[in-house]
Amino acid sequence: MYKNPTPASPSPVPSPDTSPASTAEAPRRSRLGKFGVLPQLAGTSFLVLGLFARLPLAMLAVGALTLVTTASGSYAVGGFAAGAVGLGSALGAPLLGFLADKRGQRIVLLVSAVLNTLAIAALLVVTSTSAGFTGRALALVLVSSLAMGFTCPQVGPLARVRWMAMTRRSPRSALDTALSYEGTADELTFVLGPALVGLLASLIAPWLPLALAAALTITFVCAFAVHPTVAFSDAGRLVESQVDADGGALGQDGTGASVPRLGPALVLLPVAGMVAMGSFFGSTQTFLTAFTGEFGAAESSGLLYAVMGSSSAIAALSVAYWSPRFRHTSRWMVSAAAMTGAAAALALPVSIAVMVVVLLILGLFVGPAMVTIFSIGSAVAPAHRLGTVMTFLASGIVAGTAVGSALAGTLAQAGGAAGAAMVPGVAAGILLLIGALSAIALRRVSAA
């Protein structure tokens, strides 16, 4: 065990591939700008593996919906299968994070990759051999779908844990840069994943997207699990306190003071923030389906949602260049306030072209909000429960998406797109309120 290391102390774990710079060294200049520090810290292969290893998670729900709907001929059965995937992920992610904190990422990721591949295979077999989808066959579909979500490897949250360990002796800006990259990677995969499912299912076969997800899981997730950077996270499990190069805590509160590691009470605030964020996502998706349906183009709703995702991904990258004086709690409130205002404009467009413009603007505030909440979550998480907290944050998004989709769907059924349009704005307003509560709580902790 090592405590309060200084920049001059030797690295306690082996360096990852491509001979990255030591975390104690100043980053070399790179054509990638601030993001050049990432391959120096982790190696280029880590960035590639981390991106593709999280892609299956973005494909499973839509893939199950597409396959089961096609095989059963029932949108309801397909919807139940997709919902089971989401429920399984929301329940399984925190457990996998907890096990990673207790046993290490390598074994948890390897076992979950194998189990997830088997669960996907089970659903493929059930849907290909069932003549009808009632009784036993329906139960097998739902159990397989639930198992797919429950065992899905939590690459994104655990990658963030590795970045926290690798940047532990670097200035805070290094972690902000890493989290900006992670936010962009999440946005890209959750835009690319459903698009890939739709393309493969429509052009080749509805079973192919899930087969590809299984192949990606057993290859890229396993490679991610054994990547040399896992040594940093496993060593970090033994660290009693996480400190940066200046000797302060990982995060800072609204006053710029160091934030001590706290108990679960304060951790609930960023988790609640992610539930609100997920509600925003789910309600926006449902609203866009209702909106495009009024123009007879409901199938294009995914493309409109991807517009917001693209601007969100770009904006997430920009966070790495924000001034350290722009405190994290202030970033949360400013981003959420801008989201609230932009979301209110969703009810205004009378054409798809105008909606594209609104979504482009709205996405500019979504990415920074996501990055900031993950950053605050990393600051207040107990040092020995980083994986648990990161996966709880991810689960909050999944749970919130289900809530937002259900609420917006109910209002859309009653009053069309206009009825559903208010839900994203309300979700963003709640996100702003939680951000304000977080700022107050962190300020009081700093003053104590």
Buried (B, 14 or more C-beta within 10 A) or exposed (E): EEEEBEEEEEBBBEBBBEEBBBBBEEBEEEEEEBBBBBBBBBBBBBBBBBBBBBBBBBBBBBBBBBBBBBBBEBEEBBBBBBBBBBBBBBBBBBBBBBBBBEEBBBBBBBBBBBBBBBBBBBBBEBBEEBEEBEEEBBEBBBBBBBBBBBBBBBBBBBBBBBBBBBBBBBBBBBBBBBBBBBBBBBBBBBBBBBBBBBEBBEEEEBBBBBBBBBEBBBBBBBBBBEBBBBBBBBBBBEBEBBBBBEEBBBBBBBBEBBBBBBEBEBBBBBBBBBBBBBBBBBBBBBBBBBBBBEEEEBEBBBBBBBBBBBBBBBBBBBBBEBEEEEBBBBBBBBBBBBBBBBBBBBBEBEEBEEBBEBBBBBBBBBBBBBBBBBBBBBBBBBBBBBBBBBBBBBBBBBBBBBBBBBBBBBBBEEEBBBBBBBBBBBBBBBBBBBBBBBBBBBBEBBEE
